[in-house]
Amino acid sequence: MNDPSLAEIALFRNATQKPVLKFIREQVGDKLVDDLLKASEVSLKELGYTP
């Protein structure tokens, strides 16, 4: 199986992130979501999935 391209990741993120983040923020709060998003961005960059 091939890794998703940057364009595929962007399409998926744009289609899903807003409603999912809204739901998760309602469940666990803003701080946890913000911390996870920051950690995710670091990991994605290290793996080469973001420029």
mmCIF entry with sequence, helices, sheets and N, C-alpha, C, O atoms, coordinates in Angstrom:
data_MODEL
# 
_entry.id   MODEL 
# 
_entity.id                         1 
_entity.type                       polymer 
_entity.pdbx_number_of_molecules   1 
# 
_entity_poly.entity_id                      1 
_entity_poly.type                           'polypeptide(L)' 
_entity_poly.nstd_linkage                   no 
_entity_poly.nstd_monomer                   no 
_entity_poly.pdbx_seq_one_letter_code       MNDPSLAEIALFRNATQKPVLKFIREQVGDKLVDDLLKASEVSLKELGYTP 
_entity_poly.pdbx_seq_one_letter_code_can   MNDPSLAEIALFRNATQKPVLKFIREQVGDKLVDDLLKASEVSLKELGYTP 
_entity_poly.pdbx_strand_id                 A 
# 
loop_
_entity_poly_seq.entity_id 
_entity_poly_seq.num 
_entity_poly_seq.mon_id 
_entity_poly_seq.hetero 
1 1  MET n 
1 2  ASN n 
1 3  ASP n 
1 4  PRO n 
1 5  SER n 
1 6  LEU n 
1 7  ALA n 
1 8  GLU n 
1 9  ILE n 
1 10 ALA n 
1 11 LEU n 
1 12 PHE n 
1 13 ARG n 
1 14 ASN n 
1 15 ALA n 
1 16 THR n 
1 17 GLN n 
1 18 LYS n 
1 19 PRO n 
1 20 VAL n 
1 21 LEU n 
1 22 LYS n 
1 23 PHE n 
1 24 ILE n 
1 25 ARG n 
1 26 GLU n 
1 27 GLN n 
1 28 VAL n 
1 29 GLY n 
1 30 ASP n 
1 31 LYS n 
1 32 LEU n 
1 33 VAL n 
1 34 ASP n 
1 35 ASP n 
1 36 LEU n 
1 37 LEU n 
1 38 LYS n 
1 39 ALA n 
1 40 SER n 
1 41 GLU n 
1 42 VAL n 
1 43 SER n 
1 44 LEU n 
1 45 LYS n 
1 46 GLU n 
1 47 LEU n 
1 48 GLY n 
1 49 TYR n 
1 50 THR n 
1 51 PRO n 
# 
_struct_asym.id          A 
_struct_asym.entity_id   1 
# 
loop_
_struct_conf.conf_type_id 
_struct_conf.id 
_struct_conf.pdbx_PDB_helix_id 
_struct_conf.beg_label_comp_id 
_struct_conf.beg_label_asym_id 
_struct_conf.beg_label_seq_id 
_struct_conf.pdbx_beg_PDB_ins_code 
_struct_conf.end_label_comp_id 
_struct_conf.end_label_asym_id 
_struct_conf.end_label_seq_id 
_struct_conf.pdbx_end_PDB_ins_code 
_struct_conf.beg_auth_comp_id 
_struct_conf.beg_auth_asym_id 
_struct_conf.beg_auth_seq_id 
_struct_conf.end_auth_comp_id 
_struct_conf.end_auth_asym_id 
_struct_conf.end_auth_seq_id 
_struct_conf.pdbx_PDB_helix_class 
_struct_conf.details 
_struct_conf.pdbx_PDB_helix_length 
HELX_P HELX_P1 AA1 LEU A 6  ? VAL A 28 ? LEU A 6  VAL A 28 1 ? 23 
HELX_P HELX_P2 AA2 ASP A 30 ? GLU A 46 ? ASP A 30 GLU A 46 1 ? 17 
# 
_struct_conf_type.id          HELX_P 
_struct_conf_type.criteria    ? 
_struct_conf_type.reference   ? 
# 
loop_
_atom_site.group_PDB 
_atom_site.id 
_atom_site.type_symbol 
_atom_site.label_atom_id 
_atom_site.label_alt_id 
_atom_site.label_comp_id 
_atom_site.label_asym_id 
_atom_site.label_entity_id 
_atom_site.label_seq_id 
_atom_site.pdbx_PDB_ins_code 
_atom_site.Cartn_x 
_atom_site.Cartn_y 
_atom_site.Cartn_z 
_atom_site.occupancy 
_atom_site.B_iso_or_equiv 
_atom_site.pdbx_formal_charge 
_atom_site.auth_seq_id 
_atom_site.auth_comp_id 
_atom_site.auth_asym_id 
_atom_site.auth_atom_id 
_atom_site.pdbx_PDB_model_num 
ATOM 1   N N  . MET A 1 1  ? 0.847   -1.182 0.000  1.00 0.00 ? 1  MET A N  1 
ATOM 2   C CA . MET A 1 1  ? 0.000   0.000  0.000  1.00 0.00 ? 1  MET A CA 1 
ATOM 3   C C  . MET A 1 1  ? 0.890   1.241  0.000  1.00 0.00 ? 1  MET A C  1 
ATOM 4   O O  . MET A 1 1  ? 1.862   1.312  0.751  1.00 0.00 ? 1  MET A O  1 
ATOM 5   N N  . ASN A 1 2  ? 0.563   2.193  -0.821 1.00 0.00 ? 2  ASN A N  1 
ATOM 6   C CA . ASN A 1 2  ? 1.332   3.433  -0.906 1.00 0.00 ? 2  ASN A CA 1 
ATOM 7   C C  . ASN A 1 2  ? 0.850   4.440  0.125  1.00 0.00 ? 2  ASN A C  1 
ATOM 8   O O  . ASN A 1 2  ? -0.329  4.470  0.477  1.00 0.00 ? 2  ASN A O  1 
ATOM 9   N N  . ASP A 1 3  ? 1.768   5.259  0.600  1.00 0.00 ? 3  ASP A N  1 
ATOM 10  C CA . ASP A 1 3  ? 1.401   6.354  1.487  1.00 0.00 ? 3  ASP A CA 1 
ATOM 11  C C  . ASP A 1 3  ? 0.586   7.378  0.704  1.00 0.00 ? 3  ASP A C  1 
ATOM 12  O O  . ASP A 1 3  ? 0.760   7.513  -0.508 1.00 0.00 ? 3  ASP A O  1 
ATOM 13  N N  . PRO A 1 4  ? -0.298  8.096  1.384  1.00 0.00 ? 4  PRO A N  1 
ATOM 14  C CA . PRO A 1 4  ? -1.067  9.129  0.689  1.00 0.00 ? 4  PRO A CA 1 
ATOM 15  C C  . PRO A 1 4  ? -0.171  10.289 0.270  1.00 0.00 ? 4  PRO A C  1 
ATOM 16  O O  . PRO A 1 4  ? 0.819   10.599 0.933  1.00 0.00 ? 4  PRO A O  1 
ATOM 17  N N  . SER A 1 5  ? -0.533  10.919 -0.831 1.00 0.00 ? 5  SER A N  1 
ATOM 18  C CA . SER A 1 5  ? 0.217   12.080 -1.299 1.00 0.00 ? 5  SER A CA 1 
ATOM 19  C C  . SER A 1 5  ? -0.161  13.293 -0.454 1.00 0.00 ? 5  SER A C  1 
ATOM 20  O O  . SER A 1 5  ? -1.151  13.265 0.278  1.00 0.00 ? 5  SER A O  1 
ATOM 21  N N  . LEU A 1 6  ? 0.632   14.356 -0.562 1.00 0.00 ? 6  LEU A N  1 
ATOM 22  C CA . LEU A 1 6  ? 0.311   15.586 0.157  1.00 0.00 ? 6  LEU A CA 1 
ATOM 23  C C  . LEU A 1 6  ? -1.052  16.115 -0.284 1.00 0.00 ? 6  LEU A C  1 
ATOM 24  O O  . LEU A 1 6  ? -1.817  16.623 0.536  1.00 0.00 ? 6  LEU A O  1 
ATOM 25  N N  . ALA A 1 7  ? -1.353  15.998 -1.566 1.00 0.00 ? 7  ALA A N  1 
ATOM 26  C CA . ALA A 1 7  ? -2.646  16.464 -2.077 1.00 0.00 ? 7  ALA A CA 1 
ATOM 27  C C  . ALA A 1 7  ? -3.789  15.640 -1.495 1.00 0.00 ? 7  ALA A C  1 
ATOM 28  O O  . ALA A 1 7  ? -4.831  16.195 -1.146 1.00 0.00 ? 7  ALA A O  1 
ATOM 29  N N  . GLU A 1 8  ? -3.610  14.332 -1.384 1.00 0.00 ? 8  GLU A N  1 
ATOM 30  C CA . GLU A 1 8  ? -4.643  13.471 -0.803 1.00 0.00 ? 8  GLU A CA 1 
ATOM 31  C C  . GLU A 1 8  ? -4.859  13.790 0.674  1.00 0.00 ? 8  GLU A C  1 
ATOM 32  O O  . GLU A 1 8  ? -5.995  13.804 1.147  1.00 0.00 ? 8  GLU A O  1 
ATOM 33  N N  . ILE A 1 9  ? -3.795  14.040 1.388  1.00 0.00 ? 9  ILE A N  1 
ATOM 34  C CA . ILE A 1 9  ? -3.908  14.409 2.801  1.00 0.00 ? 9  ILE A CA 1 
ATOM 35  C C  . ILE A 1 9  ? -4.665  15.731 2.937  1.00 0.00 ? 9  ILE A C  1 
ATOM 36  O O  . ILE A 1 9  ? -5.531  15.865 3.801  1.00 0.00 ? 9  ILE A O  1 
ATOM 37  N N  . ALA A 1 10 ? -4.342  16.697 2.090  1.00 0.00 ? 10 ALA A N  1 
ATOM 38  C CA . ALA A 1 10 ? -5.015  17.996 2.139  1.00 0.00 ? 10 ALA A CA 1 
ATOM 39  C C  . ALA A 1 10 ? -6.505  17.857 1.827  1.00 0.00 ? 10 ALA A C  1 
ATOM 40  O O  . ALA A 1 10 ? -7.335  18.474 2.496  1.00 0.00 ? 10 ALA A O  1 
ATOM 41  N N  . LEU A 1 11 ? -6.850  17.061 0.827  1.00 0.00 ? 11 LEU A N  1 
ATOM 42  C CA . LEU A 1 11 ? -8.263  16.846 0.491  1.00 0.00 ? 11 LEU A CA 1 
ATOM 43  C C  . LEU A 1 11 ? -9.018  16.224 1.657  1.00 0.00 ? 11 LEU A C  1 
ATOM 44  O O  . LEU A 1 11 ? -10.116 16.661 2.000  1.00 0.00 ? 11 LEU A O  1 
ATOM 45  N N  . PHE A 1 12 ? -8.425  15.208 2.259  1.00 0.00 ? 12 PHE A N  1 
ATOM 46  C CA . PHE A 1 12 ? -9.061  14.543 3.402  1.00 0.00 ? 12 PHE A CA 1 
ATOM 47  C C  . PHE A 1 12 ? -9.227  15.516 4.564  1.00 0.00 ? 12 PHE A C  1 
ATOM 48  O O  . PHE A 1 12 ? -10.292 15.594 5.176  1.00 0.00 ? 12 PHE A O  1 
ATOM 49  N N  . ARG A 1 13 ? -8.167  16.250 4.859  1.00 0.00 ? 13 ARG A N  1 
ATOM 50  C CA . ARG A 1 13 ? -8.212  17.206 5.975  1.00 0.00 ? 13 ARG A CA 1 
ATOM 51  C C  . ARG A 1 13 ? -9.286  18.260 5.743  1.00 0.00 ? 13 ARG A C  1 
ATOM 52  O O  . ARG A 1 13 ? -10.064 18.569 6.646  1.00 0.00 ? 13 ARG A O  1 
ATOM 53  N N  . ASN A 1 14 ? -9.330  18.810 4.537  1.00 0.00 ? 14 ASN A N  1 
ATOM 54  C CA . ASN A 1 14 ? -10.308 19.858 4.240  1.00 0.00 ? 14 ASN A CA 1 
ATOM 55  C C  . ASN A 1 14 ? -11.741 19.346 4.321  1.00 0.00 ? 14 ASN A C  1 
ATOM 56  O O  . ASN A 1 14 ? -12.649 20.089 4.695  1.00 0.00 ? 14 ASN A O  1 
ATOM 57  N N  . ALA A 1 15 ? -11.943 18.092 3.975  1.00 0.00 ? 15 ALA A N  1 
ATOM 58  C CA . ALA A 1 15 ? -13.295 17.528 3.979  1.00 0.00 ? 15 ALA A CA 1 
ATOM 59  C C  . ALA A 1 15 ? -13.772 17.128 5.369  1.00 0.00 ? 15 ALA A C  1 
ATOM 60  O O  . ALA A 1 15 ? -14.977 17.106 5.619  1.00 0.00 ? 15 ALA A O  1 
ATOM 61  N N  . THR A 1 16 ? -12.862 16.814 6.268  1.00 0.00 ? 16 THR A N  1 
ATOM 62  C CA . THR A 1 16 ? -13.282 16.220 7.539  1.00 0.00 ? 16 THR A CA 1 
ATOM 63  C C  . THR A 1 16 ? -12.930 17.009 8.787  1.00 0.00 ? 16 THR A C  1 
ATOM 64  O O  . THR A 1 16 ? -13.599 16.852 9.808  1.00 0.00 ? 16 THR A O  1 
ATOM 65  N N  . GLN A 1 17 ? -11.927 17.831 8.746  1.00 0.00 ? 17 GLN A N  1 
ATOM 66  C CA . GLN A 1 17 ? -11.376 18.355 9.986  1.00 0.00 ? 17 GLN A CA 1 
ATOM 67  C C  . GLN A 1 17 ? -12.316 19.260 10.775 1.00 0.00 ? 17 GLN A C  1 
ATOM 68  O O  . GLN A 1 17 ? -12.393 19.128 11.997 1.00 0.00 ? 17 GLN A O  1 
ATOM 69  N N  . LYS A 1 18 ? -13.032 20.173 10.126 1.00 0.00 ? 18 LYS A N  1 
ATOM 70  C CA . LYS A 1 18 ? -13.878 21.108 10.884 1.00 0.00 ? 18 LYS A CA 1 
ATOM 71  C C  . LYS A 1 18 ? -14.921 20.409 11.746 1.00 0.00 ? 18 LYS A C  1 
ATOM 72  O O  . LYS A 1 18 ? -14.962 20.642 12.954 1.00 0.00 ? 18 LYS A O  1 
ATOM 73  N N  . PRO A 1 19 ? -15.768 19.557 11.164 1.00 0.00 ? 19 PRO A N  1 
ATOM 74  C CA . PRO A 1 19 ? -16.798 18.938 12.013 1.00 0.00 ? 19 PRO A CA 1 
ATOM 75  C C  . PRO A 1 19 ? -16.221 17.991 13.060 1.00 0.00 ? 19 PRO A C  1 
ATOM 76  O O  . PRO A 1 19 ? -16.756 17.884 14.164 1.00 0.00 ? 19 PRO A O  1 
ATOM 77  N N  . VAL A 1 20 ? -15.152 17.315 12.723 1.00 0.00 ? 20 VAL A N  1 
ATOM 78  C CA . VAL A 1 20 ? -14.544 16.387 13.682 1.00 0.00 ? 20 VAL A CA 1 
ATOM 79  C C  . VAL A 1 20 ? -13.921 17.161 14.844 1.00 0.00 ? 20 VAL A C  1 
ATOM 80  O O  . VAL A 1 20 ? -14.104 16.794 16.004 1.00 0.00 ? 20 VAL A O  1 
ATOM 81  N N  . LEU A 1 21 ? -13.192 18.224 14.536 1.00 0.00 ? 21 LEU A N  1 
ATOM 82  C CA . LEU A 1 21 ? -12.589 19.025 15.606 1.00 0.00 ? 21 LEU A CA 1 
ATOM 83  C C  . LEU A 1 21 ? -13.650 19.646 16.509 1.00 0.00 ? 21 LEU A C  1 
ATOM 84  O O  . LEU A 1 21 ? -13.473 19.704 17.726 1.00 0.00 ? 21 LEU A O  1 
ATOM 85  N N  . LYS A 1 22 ? -14.746 20.107 15.924 1.00 0.00 ? 22 LYS A N  1 
ATOM 86  C CA . LYS A 1 22 ? -15.825 20.678 16.725 1.00 0.00 ? 22 LYS A CA 1 
ATOM 87  C C  . LYS A 1 22 ? -16.353 19.629 17.706 1.00 0.00 ? 22 LYS A C  1 
ATOM 88  O O  . LYS A 1 22 ? -16.522 19.912 18.892 1.00 0.00 ? 22 LYS A O  1 
ATOM 89  N N  . PHE A 1 23 ? -16.608 18.439 17.213 1.00 0.00 ? 23 PHE A N  1 
ATOM 90  C CA . PHE A 1 23 ? -17.120 17.367 18.067 1.00 0.00 ? 23 PHE A CA 1 
ATOM 91  C C  . PHE A 1 23 ? -16.125 17.021 19.173 1.00 0.00 ? 23 PHE A C  1 
ATOM 92  O O  . PHE A 1 23 ? -16.509 16.911 20.338 1.00 0.00 ? 23 PHE A O  1 
ATOM 93  N N  . ILE A 1 24 ? -14.863 16.851 18.822 1.00 0.00 ? 24 ILE A N  1 
ATOM 94  C CA . ILE A 1 24 ? -13.858 16.459 19.820 1.00 0.00 ? 24 ILE A CA 1 
ATOM 95  C C  . ILE A 1 24 ? -13.670 17.557 20.855 1.00 0.00 ? 24 ILE A C  1 
ATOM 96  O O  . ILE A 1 24 ? -13.549 17.273 22.046 1.00 0.00 ? 24 ILE A O  1 
ATOM 97  N N  . ARG A 1 25 ? -13.643 18.808 20.411 1.00 0.00 ? 25 ARG A N  1 
ATOM 98  C CA . ARG A 1 25 ? -13.504 19.922 21.364 1.00 0.00 ? 25 ARG A CA 1 
ATOM 99  C C  . ARG A 1 25 ? -14.653 19.904 22.376 1.00 0.00 ? 25 ARG A C  1 
ATOM 100 O O  . ARG A 1 25 ? -14.445 20.156 23.563 1.00 0.00 ? 25 ARG A O  1 
ATOM 101 N N  . GLU A 1 26 ? -15.861 19.605 21.902 1.00 0.00 ? 26 GLU A N  1 
ATOM 102 C CA . GLU A 1 26 ? -17.012 19.533 22.807 1.00 0.00 ? 26 GLU A CA 1 
ATOM 103 C C  . GLU A 1 26 ? -16.858 18.402 23.814 1.00 0.00 ? 26 GLU A C  1 
ATOM 104 O O  . GLU A 1 26 ? -17.354 18.502 24.936 1.00 0.00 ? 26 GLU A O  1 
ATOM 105 N N  . GLN A 1 27 ? -16.176 17.327 23.427 1.00 0.00 ? 27 GLN A N  1 
ATOM 106 C CA . GLN A 1 27 ? -16.035 16.161 24.291 1.00 0.00 ? 27 GLN A CA 1 
ATOM 107 C C  . GLN A 1 27 ? -14.887 16.300 25.291 1.00 0.00 ? 27 GLN A C  1 
ATOM 108 O O  . GLN A 1 27 ? -15.037 15.935 26.456 1.00 0.00 ? 27 GLN A O  1 
ATOM 109 N N  . VAL A 1 28 ? -13.727 16.831 24.841 1.00 0.00 ? 28 VAL A N  1 
ATOM 110 C CA . VAL A 1 28 ? -12.528 16.815 25.703 1.00 0.00 ? 28 VAL A CA 1 
ATOM 111 C C  . VAL A 1 28 ? -11.950 18.192 25.999 1.00 0.00 ? 28 VAL A C  1 
ATOM 112 O O  . VAL A 1 28 ? -11.061 18.308 26.843 1.00 0.00 ? 28 VAL A O  1 
ATOM 113 N N  . GLY A 1 29 ? -12.424 19.230 25.338 1.00 0.00 ? 29 GLY A N  1 
ATOM 114 C CA . GLY A 1 29 ? -11.939 20.575 25.608 1.00 0.00 ? 29 GLY A CA 1 
ATOM 115 C C  . GLY A 1 29 ? -10.879 21.054 24.628 1.00 0.00 ? 29 GLY A C  1 
ATOM 116 O O  . GLY A 1 29 ? -10.223 20.265 23.948 1.00 0.00 ? 29 GLY A O  1 
ATOM 117 N N  . ASP A 1 30 ? -10.736 22.358 24.580 1.00 0.00 ? 30 ASP A N  1 
ATOM 118 C CA . ASP A 1 30 ? -9.834  23.004 23.629 1.00 0.00 ? 30 ASP A CA 1 
ATOM 119 C C  . ASP A 1 30 ? -8.362  22.704 23.879 1.00 0.00 ? 30 ASP A C  1 
ATOM 120 O O  . ASP A 1 30 ? -7.616  22.465 22.930 1.00 0.00 ? 30 ASP A O  1 
ATOM 121 N N  . LYS A 1 31 ? -7.933  22.713 25.131 1.00 0.00 ? 31 LYS A N  1 
ATOM 122 C CA . LYS A 1 31 ? -6.506  22.557 25.418 1.00 0.00 ? 31 LYS A CA 1 
ATOM 123 C C  . LYS A 1 31 ? -5.968  21.227 24.895 1.00 0.00 ? 31 LYS A C  1 
ATOM 124 O O  . LYS A 1 31 ? -4.926  21.196 24.240 1.00 0.00 ? 31 LYS A O  1 
ATOM 125 N N  . LEU A 1 32 ? -6.663  20.144 25.175 1.00 0.00 ? 32 LEU A N  1 
ATOM 126 C CA . LEU A 1 32 ? -6.196  18.837 24.725 1.00 0.00 ? 32 LEU A CA 1 
ATOM 127 C C  . LEU A 1 32 ? -6.149  18.781 23.195 1.00 0.00 ? 32 LEU A C  1 
ATOM 128 O O  . LEU A 1 32 ? -5.180  18.287 22.618 1.00 0.00 ? 32 LEU A O  1 
ATOM 129 N N  . VAL A 1 33 ? -7.185  19.282 22.550 1.00 0.00 ? 33 VAL A N  1 
ATOM 130 C CA . VAL A 1 33 ? -7.219  19.273 21.088 1.00 0.00 ? 33 VAL A CA 1 
ATOM 131 C C  . VAL A 1 33 ? -6.067  20.111 20.534 1.00 0.00 ? 33 VAL A C  1 
ATOM 132 O O  . VAL A 1 33 ? -5.378  19.675 19.612 1.00 0.00 ? 33 VAL A O  1 
ATOM 133 N N  . ASP A 1 34 ? -5.852  21.295 21.077 1.00 0.00 ? 34 ASP A N  1 
ATOM 134 C CA . ASP A 1 34 ? -4.760  22.149 20.603 1.00 0.00 ? 34 ASP A CA 1 
ATOM 135 C C  . ASP A 1 34 ? -3.404  21.475 20.787 1.00 0.00 ? 34 ASP A C  1 
ATOM 136 O O  . ASP A 1 34 ? -2.556  21.535 19.897 1.00 0.00 ? 34 ASP A O  1 
ATOM 137 N N  . ASP A 1 35 ? -3.194  20.834 21.935 1.00 0.00 ? 35 ASP A N  1 
ATOM 138 C CA . ASP A 1 35 ? -1.930  20.133 22.190 1.00 0.00 ? 35 ASP A CA 1 
ATOM 139 C C  . ASP A 1 35 ? -1.729  18.983 21.202 1.00 0.00 ? 35 ASP A C  1 
ATOM 140 O O  . ASP A 1 35 ? -0.626  18.781 20.693 1.00 0.00 ? 35 ASP A O  1 
ATOM 141 N N  . LEU A 1 36 ? -2.788  18.238 20.935 1.00 0.00 ? 36 LEU A N  1 
ATOM 142 C CA . LEU A 1 36 ? -2.690  17.124 19.988 1.00 0.00 ? 36 LEU A CA 1 
ATOM 143 C C  . LEU A 1 36 ? -2.429  17.604 18.564 1.00 0.00 ? 36 LEU A C  1 
ATOM 144 O O  . LEU A 1 36 ? -1.656  16.990 17.828 1.00 0.00 ? 36 LEU A O  1 
ATOM 145 N N  . LEU A 1 37 ? -3.071  18.699 18.180 1.00 0.00 ? 37 LEU A N  1 
ATOM 146 C CA . LEU A 1 37 ? -2.845  19.240 16.837 1.00 0.00 ? 37 LEU A CA 1 
ATOM 147 C C  . LEU A 1 37 ? -1.396  19.700 16.663 1.00 0.00 ? 37 LEU A C  1 
ATOM 148 O O  . LEU A 1 37 ? -0.795  19.485 15.610 1.00 0.00 ? 37 LEU A O  1 
ATOM 149 N N  . LYS A 1 38 ? -0.848  20.324 17.683 1.00 0.00 ? 38 LYS A N  1 
ATOM 150 C CA . LYS A 1 38 ? 0.550   20.756 17.616 1.00 0.00 ? 38 LYS A CA 1 
ATOM 151 C C  . LYS A 1 38 ? 1.480   19.555 17.481 1.00 0.00 ? 38 LYS A C  1 
ATOM 152 O O  . LYS A 1 38 ? 2.397   19.566 16.661 1.00 0.00 ? 38 LYS A O  1 
ATOM 153 N N  . ALA A 1 39 ? 1.245   18.527 18.281 1.00 0.00 ? 39 ALA A N  1 
ATOM 154 C CA . ALA A 1 39 ? 2.069   17.321 18.220 1.00 0.00 ? 39 ALA A CA 1 
ATOM 155 C C  . ALA A 1 39 ? 1.923   16.626 16.873 1.00 0.00 ? 39 ALA A C  1 
ATOM 156 O O  . ALA A 1 39 ? 2.897   16.105 16.329 1.00 0.00 ? 39 ALA A O  1 
ATOM 157 N N  . SER A 1 40 ? 0.725   16.618 16.345 1.00 0.00 ? 40 SER A N  1 
ATOM 158 C CA . SER A 1 40 ? 0.475   16.001 15.037 1.00 0.00 ? 40 SER A CA 1 
ATOM 159 C C  . SER A 1 40 ? 1.228   16.732 13.936 1.00 0.00 ? 40 SER A C  1 
ATOM 160 O O  . SER A 1 40 ? 1.820   16.094 13.065 1.00 0.00 ? 40 SER A O  1 
ATOM 161 N N  . GLU A 1 41 ? 1.214   18.048 13.962 1.00 0.00 ? 41 GLU A N  1 
ATOM 162 C CA . GLU A 1 41 ? 1.922   18.821 12.939 1.00 0.00 ? 41 GLU A CA 1 
ATOM 163 C C  . GLU A 1 41 ? 3.420   18.540 12.974 1.00 0.00 ? 41 GLU A C  1 
ATOM 164 O O  . GLU A 1 41 ? 4.055   18.425 11.926 1.00 0.00 ? 41 GLU A O  1 
ATOM 165 N N  . VAL A 1 42 ? 3.985   18.429 14.171 1.00 0.00 ? 42 VAL A N  1 
ATOM 166 C CA . VAL A 1 42 ? 5.407   18.112 14.304 1.00 0.00 ? 42 VAL A CA 1 
ATOM 167 C C  . VAL A 1 42 ? 5.687   16.739 13.684 1.00 0.00 ? 42 VAL A C  1 
ATOM 168 O O  . VAL A 1 42 ? 6.641   16.577 12.923 1.00 0.00 ? 42 VAL A O  1 
ATOM 169 N N  . SER A 1 43 ? 4.859   15.768 14.012 1.00 0.00 ? 43 SER A N  1 
ATOM 170 C CA . SER A 1 43 ? 5.052   14.413 13.491 1.00 0.00 ? 43 SER A CA 1 
ATOM 171 C C  . SER A 1 43 ? 4.899   14.369 11.978 1.00 0.00 ? 43 SER A C  1 
ATOM 172 O O  . SER A 1 43 ? 5.702   13.738 11.291 1.00 0.00 ? 43 SER A O  1 
ATOM 173 N N  . LEU A 1 44 ? 3.869   15.036 11.454 1.00 0.00 ? 44 LEU A N  1 
ATOM 174 C CA . LEU A 1 44 ? 3.664   15.045 10.005 1.00 0.00 ? 44 LEU A CA 1 
ATOM 175 C C  . LEU A 1 44 ? 4.845   15.678 9.276  1.00 0.00 ? 44 LEU A C  1 
ATOM 176 O O  . LEU A 1 44 ? 5.250   15.209 8.213  1.00 0.00 ? 44 LEU A O  1 
ATOM 177 N N  . LYS A 1 45 ? 5.386   16.730 9.847  1.00 0.00 ? 45 LYS A N  1 
ATOM 178 C CA . LYS A 1 45 ? 6.549   17.380 9.236  1.00 0.00 ? 45 LYS A CA 1 
ATOM 179 C C  . LYS A 1 45 ? 7.757   16.446 9.264  1.00 0.00 ? 45 LYS A C  1 
ATOM 180 O O  . LYS A 1 45 ? 8.463   16.316 8.264  1.00 0.00 ? 45 LYS A O  1 
ATOM 181 N N  . GLU A 1 46 ? 7.999   15.795 10.405 1.00 0.00 ? 46 GLU A N  1 
ATOM 182 C CA . GLU A 1 46 ? 9.128   14.883 10.519 1.00 0.00 ? 46 GLU A CA 1 
ATOM 183 C C  . GLU A 1 46 ? 9.016   13.712 9.537  1.00 0.00 ? 46 GLU A C  1 
ATOM 184 O O  . GLU A 1 46 ? 10.029  13.206 9.053  1.00 0.00 ? 46 GLU A O  1 
ATOM 185 N N  . LEU A 1 47 ? 7.788   13.285 9.248  1.00 0.00 ? 47 LEU A N  1 
ATOM 186 C CA . LEU A 1 47 ? 7.562   12.172 8.332  1.00 0.00 ? 47 LEU A CA 1 
ATOM 187 C C  . LEU A 1 47 ? 7.520   12.604 6.866  1.00 0.00 ? 47 LEU A C  1 
ATOM 188 O O  . LEU A 1 47 ? 7.441   11.768 5.966  1.00 0.00 ? 47 LEU A O  1 
ATOM 189 N N  . GLY A 1 48 ? 7.572   13.916 6.637  1.00 0.00 ? 48 GLY A N  1 
ATOM 190 C CA . GLY A 1 48 ? 7.589   14.420 5.275  1.00 0.00 ? 48 GLY A CA 1 
ATOM 191 C C  . GLY A 1 48 ? 6.225   14.595 4.644  1.00 0.00 ? 48 GLY A C  1 
ATOM 192 O O  . GLY A 1 48 ? 6.115   14.704 3.423  1.00 0.00 ? 48 GLY A O  1 
ATOM 193 N N  . TYR A 1 49 ? 5.182   14.624 5.462  1.00 0.00 ? 49 TYR A N  1 
ATOM 194 C CA . TYR A 1 49 ? 3.825   14.790 4.921  1.00 0.00 ? 49 TYR A CA 1 
ATOM 195 C C  . TYR A 1 49 ? 3.386   16.239 4.815  1.00 0.00 ? 49 TYR A C  1 
ATOM 196 O O  . TYR A 1 49 ? 2.325   16.521 4.259  1.00 0.00 ? 49 TYR A O  1 
ATOM 197 N N  . THR A 1 50 ? 4.175   17.156 5.333  1.00 0.00 ? 50 THR A N  1 
ATOM 198 C CA . THR A 1 50 ? 3.887   18.577 5.180  1.00 0.00 ? 50 THR A CA 1 
ATOM 199 C C  . THR A 1 50 ? 5.169   19.253 4.744  1.00 0.00 ? 50 THR A C  1 
ATOM 200 O O  . THR A 1 50 ? 6.265   18.825 5.106  1.00 0.00 ? 50 THR A O  1 
ATOM 201 N N  . PRO A 1 51 ? 5.025   20.307 3.967  1.00 0.00 ? 51 PRO A N  1 
ATOM 202 C CA . PRO A 1 51 ? 6.245   21.016 3.496  1.00 0.00 ? 51 PRO A CA 1 
ATOM 203 C C  . PRO A 1 51 ? 6.966   21.747 4.605  1.00 0.00 ? 51 PRO A C  1 
ATOM 204 O O  . PRO A 1 51 ? 7.994   22.379 4.362  1.00 0.00 ? 51 PRO A O  1 
# 
